[in-house]
Amino acid sequence: MDNEGQSTVMKSAELCEKYQDALSKKDFSAIQTLFTSDAVIKAPISGAVTVECFHAYLFCNTKKTMAKFPNVLKSRYKFASITMQFSYTLFIATGDAIGLDGVVAFEVDESVGKFKRMTVIYDASDLRRFMDNAGVAGPITSLSL
């Protein structure tokens, strides 16, 4: 990998770290600065939505999150993308906790150094069942793109 490619991977990893820090603090202002204005987030529960919609939904339904990132994977062909394996514990507004394991893939707009797409992949079956039983707000289809 050339120096430019290494630099892009490092910048992408730094963006990921900043995102996780802002997410753990529920700092939406900081989160917004990391994404392009037209960025899209796609996840099993929400579908494809704006950054604002995704985080508004997440923050209203969780008290806090704890995250572990055992692996950060760089793209073999696209320097402007990075994938992180995650293990989240979500503390839902009801006070209960639920664990999620999966991956989140970020695509970076290199011209501005911000995320332009975030795709979250995990098995949503346990989360859906938990949300149904706990009476937590359902998918955010009214806020979809």
Phi, psi and omega in degrees: 000135180282171182300322180296318178295319178296319179297318180295318178297317179297317179297320178297318179296321177296319177299317179299316179297318178296320179297312181297323177296313180294322179296315181295334178267357186054042183263086184296325178300316178293321178299315181302325182291344183269349184243149173292161183294337180253018182297151180235139174242132180237127180214158182303320183282323187262336191076204180270119183219171176286164178301316181299313182296316181300312184285327175300316179294314181299313184290328181284341182254357179230144175278318178196168175230149171239133184230145171233141181233087185292335182217138171242125186244125178270156179287142178284329185244332184247109181293335186271029174219152180210144182235138179237132170281139181227157169225104183258144164245116179261127175261103186289156182306335179286349182101347179281161179240146176219142180260143176227134174239137180180205178226153174232126180252128179249135170250133185251135170277102186296334183292334180239354179067039180226161176290138174247344178206142175226125179241122181254129183235121176199164176281112185271358187299314179294320180295316178299315179298316179298314180298319179298314182290327183271352181072026178283146181308140183280194182304156186262047185299332180290344180254006183293162178292000000 
